[in-house]
């Protein structure tokens, strides 16, 4: 009887007894929730309780939108880069990174991607007037007109935005600007901001003069970085938009142009049957302005239908509660990586996500690479210990002490 009770898999007493499910569950010591998927699943660390591997495929979620949240030094960027590399190796999907701090450039270059430095003295140029005529289900002209109206609203500024007459003048110029190109897209040059400026100057309305004057600094002035034809390869599998050297005067406009670029690239990839992973670092910068924030909300709401898997990285969850519109980004994200959180953010997360006090302990003064993973209805504490004596770690880390050690070794 004693030997039969030991966990040896041998029963020497032929006695059977019917038991209820709840009674049987007492004999099963495995109470840890696990997450392990097949196919194009990506590695997200080890389960902090069972030490089993966490493998998940965000594209299987009803809503693959994701957020990486944590205080500075908690490992947000590293976790996003970790996922990026695994997506690159495990899938054939395309990847786009909007990088305000220039932290992703070494990794993207090492993986053979295209790094586009957006700066006044950069040789790389993106033409915001580029238009793609391959959209089957949408009107590219209407989409581009809406984008240019948003761009001009940022340029002109003002509390009330563009006036009705100004919007009419801009719309007229946009239609005229693309008329020649649409008639012969193979031979005609793509319009630029210079084209729009010249058309505004030729309009009879006084409002057109005001619009042209506001646009002048971006055409022939010191902020003319976007008044050029595109000279970079946007069809690479990995594209990084490096905004580190961009001044404050251009940053908001650059963010809007980058979002339009993301939208067009996602649509083109969708027509080819390819998913697009998009990473937006320092996401709070985008949420400060009403127009760029509305574009972000649109990405989180609409681009999911086109195979987009967007991810935002920011320090404070308060950034997502600034308005009911921005809060939609938080609510429409079924994938969350919560690293070490500030005191105020922990209380907000506990209320918004229903996190228990025990679960909160996994995001309270924890080490870098430790936290909670939310994958749909599954919540798992995780630990990710990446080997530091590797080339990949040296490329991905942003810790000053690691960079100093790398320089000393060099």
C-alpha positions as CSV (number, residue, x, y, z in Angstrom):
1,X,0.0,0.0,0.0
2,X,2.8,2.4,0.9
3,X,4.7,1.6,-2.3
4,X,1.6,2.1,-4.4
5,X,1.1,5.6,-2.9
6,X,4.5,6.8,-4.0
7,X,4.8,8.6,-7.3
8,X,6.5,5.7,-9.1
9,X,3.7,4.8,-11.5
10,X,3.2,1.4,-10.0
11,X,-0.1,0.3,-8.4
12,X,0.2,-3.0,-6.4
13,X,-3.3,-2.9,-5.0
14,X,-6.1,-3.5,-7.4
15,X,-8.6,-1.1,-5.8
16,X,-10.4,1.5,-7.9
17,X,-12.5,4.4,-6.7
18,X,-14.6,7.0,-8.5
19,X,-13.7,10.7,-7.6
20,X,-15.1,14.0,-8.6
21,X,-13.1,16.5,-10.7
22,X,-12.4,18.8,-7.7
23,X,-11.1,15.9,-5.6
24,X,-8.9,14.7,-8.4
25,X,-7.5,18.1,-8.9
26,X,-5.9,18.0,-5.5
27,X,-3.4,15.4,-6.7
28,X,-2.4,17.6,-9.7
29,X,0.3,20.0,-8.5
30,X,0.5,21.9,-11.8
31,X,-1.3,25.2,-11.1
32,X,0.8,27.5,-13.4
33,X,-0.7,29.0,-16.5
34,X,1.4,28.3,-19.6
35,X,1.7,29.8,-23.1
36,X,3.2,27.7,-25.9
37,X,2.0,28.0,-29.5
38,X,3.2,26.2,-32.6
39,X,3.9,27.6,-36.1
40,X,5.3,31.1,-36.4
41,X,5.4,31.5,-32.6
42,X,8.0,33.9,-31.1
43,X,10.0,33.5,-27.9
44,X,9.1,35.8,-25.1
45,X,11.2,34.5,-22.2
46,X,10.7,31.9,-19.5
47,X,7.7,31.5,-17.3
48,X,8.8,33.0,-13.9
49,X,6.9,30.2,-12.0
50,X,7.5,27.1,-14.0
51,X,10.6,28.2,-16.0
52,X,9.0,26.8,-19.1
53,X,9.5,28.5,-22.5
54,X,6.9,31.1,-23.5
55,X,6.1,30.9,-27.3
56,X,3.3,33.0,-28.7
57,X,2.1,34.3,-32.1
58,X,0.5,37.7,-31.9
59,X,-1.1,37.3,-35.3
60,X,-3.4,34.6,-33.8
61,X,-4.9,37.2,-31.4
62,X,-8.2,38.8,-32.3
63,X,-6.4,42.1,-31.8
64,X,-2.6,41.8,-32.2
65,X,-1.9,45.4,-31.2
66,X,0.7,45.6,-28.5
67,X,2.2,47.9,-25.8
68,X,5.6,47.7,-24.1
69,X,5.4,49.7,-20.8
70,X,8.0,50.3,-18.2
71,X,10.1,52.9,-16.4
72,X,13.5,53.9,-17.9
73,X,16.0,51.1,-17.6
74,X,13.4,48.4,-17.3
75,X,14.2,46.9,-20.7
76,X,11.4,48.1,-23.0
77,X,13.6,48.7,-26.0
78,X,15.5,45.5,-25.5
79,X,12.2,43.5,-25.2
80,X,10.9,45.1,-28.4
81,X,14.2,44.4,-30.2
82,X,14.2,40.8,-28.9
83,X,10.7,40.3,-30.4
84,X,11.8,42.1,-33.7
85,X,14.8,39.7,-34.2
86,X,12.6,36.6,-33.5
87,X,9.9,37.9,-36.0
88,X,12.7,38.4,-38.5
89,X,14.0,34.8,-38.1
90,X,10.7,33.0,-37.6
91,X,8.5,34.7,-40.3
92,X,8.7,36.4,-43.7
93,X,6.8,39.4,-42.5
94,X,8.0,43.0,-43.0
95,X,9.2,45.2,-40.2
96,X,9.1,49.0,-39.9
97,X,10.6,50.9,-36.9
98,X,9.9,54.6,-36.1
99,X,12.9,55.4,-33.9
100,X,13.1,58.9,-32.4
101,X,16.3,58.2,-30.4
102,X,18.4,56.3,-33.0
103,X,18.6,53.2,-30.9
104,X,17.6,50.6,-33.5
105,X,19.9,51.6,-36.4
106,X,22.8,49.2,-35.5
107,X,20.5,46.2,-35.3
108,X,18.6,47.0,-38.5
109,X,21.9,47.5,-40.4
110,X,23.2,44.2,-39.0
111,X,20.1,42.4,-40.2
112,X,20.5,43.9,-43.7
113,X,17.7,46.4,-43.5
114,X,17.4,50.0,-44.7
115,X,18.1,52.8,-42.1
116,X,16.7,56.2,-43.2
117,X,18.1,59.1,-41.2
118,X,15.7,62.0,-41.3
119,X,17.8,65.2,-40.6
120,X,18.5,68.5,-42.2
121,X,22.0,67.4,-43.2
122,X,21.0,63.8,-44.1
123,X,21.5,62.4,-47.7
124,X,18.4,60.3,-47.2
125,X,15.1,61.8,-48.4
126,X,11.4,60.8,-48.3
127,X,8.9,62.7,-50.4
128,X,5.7,63.1,-48.5
129,X,3.9,63.7,-51.8
130,X,4.6,60.2,-53.1
131,X,1.4,58.4,-54.1
132,X,0.8,54.7,-54.8
133,X,-1.7,53.9,-57.5
134,X,-1.9,50.2,-56.7
135,X,-4.6,50.4,-54.0
136,X,-7.5,48.2,-55.2
137,X,-10.1,48.9,-52.5
138,X,-9.3,52.5,-51.7
139,X,-9.1,55.9,-53.5
140,X,-5.4,56.8,-53.2
141,X,-6.2,60.4,-54.3
142,X,-8.6,60.9,-51.5
143,X,-6.2,59.4,-48.9
144,X,-3.4,61.6,-50.1
145,X,-5.6,64.7,-50.1
146,X,-6.6,64.0,-46.5
147,X,-3.0,63.5,-45.5
148,X,-1.9,66.8,-47.1
149,X,-4.7,68.7,-45.4
150,X,-3.4,67.3,-42.0
151,X,0.1,68.2,-42.9
152,X,-0.9,71.8,-43.9
153,X,-2.9,72.1,-40.6
154,X,0.3,71.3,-38.7
155,X,2.4,73.7,-40.8
156,X,-0.1,76.6,-40.6
157,X,-0.8,76.0,-36.9
158,X,-3.3,78.0,-35.0
159,X,-5.9,77.1,-32.3
160,X,-8.7,76.7,-34.8
161,X,-6.8,74.9,-37.5
162,X,-7.5,75.4,-41.2
163,X,-10.4,77.6,-42.2
164,X,-13.0,76.3,-44.8
165,X,-11.6,78.5,-47.6
166,X,-8.1,77.4,-46.9
167,X,-9.1,73.7,-47.0
168,X,-10.8,74.3,-50.3
169,X,-7.8,76.0,-51.8
170,X,-5.5,73.1,-50.6
171,X,-7.9,70.5,-52.0
172,X,-8.0,72.3,-55.4
173,X,-4.2,72.4,-55.6
174,X,-3.8,68.8,-54.6
175,X,-6.2,67.7,-57.4
176,X,-4.4,69.9,-59.9
177,X,-1.0,68.7,-58.6
178,X,-1.7,65.0,-59.2
179,X,-3.7,65.4,-62.4
180,X,-0.6,65.3,-64.7
181,X,1.0,62.5,-62.8
182,X,-2.1,60.3,-62.8
183,X,-2.4,60.7,-66.6
184,X,1.1,59.4,-67.2
185,X,2.6,58.0,-64.0
186,X,5.4,56.2,-65.8
187,X,7.1,59.3,-67.2
188,X,6.0,62.2,-65.2
189,X,7.8,63.3,-62.0
190,X,6.3,62.8,-58.6
191,X,5.1,66.1,-57.1
192,X,7.0,67.6,-54.2
193,X,6.3,70.3,-51.6
194,X,7.8,72.7,-54.2
195,X,5.0,71.8,-56.6
196,X,2.3,72.5,-53.9
197,X,4.0,75.8,-53.0
198,X,4.0,76.9,-56.7
199,X,0.4,76.1,-57.1
200,X,-0.6,77.9,-53.9
201,X,1.3,81.0,-55.1
202,X,-0.7,80.9,-58.4
203,X,-4.2,80.9,-56.7
204,X,-6.2,84.1,-56.6
205,X,-7.4,83.9,-53.0
206,X,-5.7,85.8,-50.2
207,X,-5.8,82.7,-48.1
208,X,-3.5,81.0,-50.6
209,X,-0.8,83.6,-50.0
210,X,-1.0,82.9,-46.2
211,X,-0.7,79.1,-46.8
212,X,2.2,79.6,-49.3
213,X,4.0,81.8,-46.8
214,X,3.6,79.3,-44.0
215,X,4.9,76.5,-46.3
216,X,7.9,78.5,-47.6
217,X,10.3,77.6,-44.8
218,X,9.7,73.9,-45.6
219,X,10.3,74.4,-49.3
220,X,13.3,76.8,-49.6
221,X,14.0,77.6,-46.0
222,X,16.0,75.9,-43.2
223,X,13.4,73.1,-42.8
224,X,13.3,71.9,-46.4
225,X,14.3,68.3,-45.5
226,X,11.1,66.9,-47.0
227,X,11.2,68.9,-50.2
228,X,13.1,66.2,-52.2
229,X,12.2,63.2,-54.2
230,X,12.5,59.8,-52.4
231,X,16.0,58.3,-52.8
232,X,15.9,55.4,-50.4
233,X,14.7,51.8,-50.7
234,X,11.4,51.5,-49.0
235,X,10.9,48.0,-50.2
236,X,13.5,46.4,-47.9
237,X,12.1,43.8,-45.5
238,X,13.4,45.9,-42.6
239,X,13.1,49.7,-42.6
240,X,14.1,52.0,-39.7
241,X,13.2,55.7,-39.7
242,X,15.9,57.3,-37.5
243,X,14.7,60.7,-36.2
244,X,17.4,61.2,-33.6
245,X,19.0,64.3,-35.3
246,X,15.6,65.9,-36.1
247,X,15.0,69.3,-34.4
248,X,11.9,70.2,-32.5
249,X,10.7,72.3,-35.3
250,X,10.4,69.3,-37.6
251,X,9.7,66.5,-35.2
252,X,5.9,66.6,-35.2
253,X,5.6,67.0,-38.9
254,X,8.1,64.2,-39.4
255,X,6.0,62.0,-37.2
256,X,2.9,62.7,-39.3
257,X,4.8,61.9,-42.5
258,X,6.2,58.7,-41.0
259,X,2.7,57.6,-40.1
260,X,1.5,58.2,-43.6
261,X,4.4,56.2,-44.9
262,X,3.5,53.3,-42.5
263,X,-0.1,53.4,-43.7
264,X,0.9,53.2,-47.4
265,X,3.5,50.4,-46.7
266,X,1.0,48.3,-44.7
267,X,-1.5,48.6,-47.5
268,X,1.0,47.6,-50.2
269,X,2.1,44.6,-48.1
270,X,-1.4,43.5,-47.5
271,X,-2.1,43.4,-51.2
272,X,0.9,41.0,-51.4
273,X,-0.3,38.8,-48.6
274,X,2.4,40.0,-46.2
275,X,2.0,41.1,-42.6
276,X,3.7,44.2,-41.3
277,X,5.1,44.6,-37.8
278,X,5.4,48.3,-36.8
279,X,7.3,49.6,-33.7
280,X,6.8,53.1,-32.4
281,X,9.4,54.0,-29.8
282,X,9.0,57.0,-27.4
283,X,5.3,56.8,-28.2
284,X,4.4,59.6,-25.9
285,X,5.9,62.1,-28.4
286,X,3.2,61.1,-30.9
287,X,0.4,61.5,-28.3
288,X,1.2,65.1,-27.5
289,X,-0.2,66.5,-30.7
290,X,-3.9,66.1,-31.5
291,X,-3.3,65.3,-35.2
292,X,-0.6,62.7,-34.7
293,X,-2.5,61.2,-31.8
294,X,-5.6,60.8,-34.1
295,X,-3.4,59.0,-36.7
296,X,-2.1,56.7,-34.0
297,X,-5.7,55.8,-33.0
298,X,-6.5,55.1,-36.6
299,X,-3.5,52.8,-36.9
300,X,-4.6,50.9,-33.8
301,X,-8.2,50.7,-35.0
302,X,-8.0,50.2,-38.7
303,X,-4.7,48.7,-39.8
304,X,-5.3,45.5,-38.0
305,X,-7.6,44.5,-40.9
306,X,-4.6,44.9,-43.3
307,X,-2.3,42.6,-41.4
308,X,-0.5,45.2,-39.3
309,X,0.9,44.3,-35.9
310,X,1.7,47.6,-34.3
311,X,3.6,48.1,-31.0
312,X,4.1,51.2,-28.9
313,X,6.8,51.7,-26.4
314,X,6.4,54.3,-23.6
315,X,7.3,54.9,-20.0
316,X,3.9,55.8,-18.4
317,X,0.5,54.3,-18.8
318,X,-0.9,57.8,-18.0
319,X,0.0,58.8,-21.6
320,X,-2.9,56.6,-22.8
321,X,-5.4,58.1,-20.4
322,X,-5.0,61.7,-21.6
323,X,-8.3,61.6,-23.5
324,X,-11.1,59.1,-24.3
325,X,-9.8,58.9,-27.9
326,X,-6.2,58.0,-26.9
327,X,-7.5,55.6,-24.3
328,X,-8.8,53.5,-27.2
329,X,-5.2,52.6,-28.0
330,X,-4.8,51.0,-24.6
331,X,-8.2,49.3,-24.7
332,X,-7.5,48.0,-28.3
333,X,-4.3,46.2,-27.3
334,X,-4.5,42.5,-26.5
335,X,-0.8,42.1,-26.1
336,X,1.0,43.9,-23.3
337,X,4.5,43.6,-21.9
338,X,4.6,45.2,-18.5
339,X,8.1,45.7,-17.0
340,X,9.0,47.5,-13.8
341,X,6.3,50.2,-13.2
342,X,6.2,53.5,-11.3
343,X,4.0,53.6,-8.2
344,X,1.3,55.7,-9.8
345,X,1.2,53.5,-12.9
346,X,0.9,50.4,-10.9
347,X,-2.3,51.6,-9.3
348,X,-3.7,52.6,-12.7
349,X,-2.8,49.2,-14.2
350,X,-4.3,47.3,-11.3
351,X,-7.6,49.2,-11.9
352,X,-7.6,49.0,-15.7
353,X,-6.5,45.4,-16.1
354,X,-7.7,43.9,-12.9
355,X,-4.2,42.9,-11.7
356,X,-4.0,41.3,-8.3
357,X,-1.6,42.5,-5.6
358,X,0.4,39.3,-6.1
359,X,0.7,39.9,-9.8
360,X,1.7,43.5,-9.2
361,X,4.7,42.3,-7.3
362,X,6.2,41.1,-10.7
363,X,6.3,44.8,-11.9
364,X,7.4,46.4,-8.6
365,X,11.1,47.3,-8.4
366,X,12.0,44.3,-10.6
367,X,15.2,43.8,-12.5
368,X,15.5,44.6,-16.2
369,X,13.8,41.9,-18.4
370,X,11.3,40.8,-15.7
371,X,7.6,41.6,-15.7
372,X,4.1,40.5,-16.7
373,X,3.0,39.3,-20.2
374,X,-0.6,39.8,-21.2
375,X,-1.6,37.7,-24.2
376,X,-5.3,37.9,-24.8
377,X,-6.9,36.4,-21.6
378,X,-3.6,34.8,-20.5
379,X,-1.4,36.6,-17.9
380,X,2.0,35.2,-17.2
381,X,5.0,36.5,-15.2
382,X,8.1,36.2,-17.2
383,X,11.9,36.4,-16.9
384,X,14.2,37.0,-19.9
385,X,17.9,36.5,-19.3
386,X,19.7,37.3,-22.5
387,X,23.4,36.1,-22.7
388,X,25.5,39.2,-22.5
389,X,28.7,37.8,-24.1
390,X,27.1,37.8,-27.6
391,X,27.3,40.0,-30.6
392,X,23.5,40.4,-30.7
393,X,23.4,41.6,-27.1
394,X,26.1,44.2,-27.9
395,X,24.0,45.5,-30.8
396,X,20.7,45.6,-28.9
397,X,21.6,47.0,-25.5
398,X,21.3,50.7,-24.7
399,X,22.7,50.5,-21.1
400,X,25.6,53.0,-20.7
401,X,27.7,50.6,-18.7
402,X,27.3,48.0,-21.5
403,X,28.3,50.5,-24.2
404,X,31.3,51.6,-22.1
405,X,32.5,48.0,-21.7
406,X,32.1,47.4,-25.5
407,X,34.2,50.5,-26.2
408,X,36.9,49.4,-23.8
409,X,37.0,45.9,-25.5
410,X,37.3,47.6,-28.9
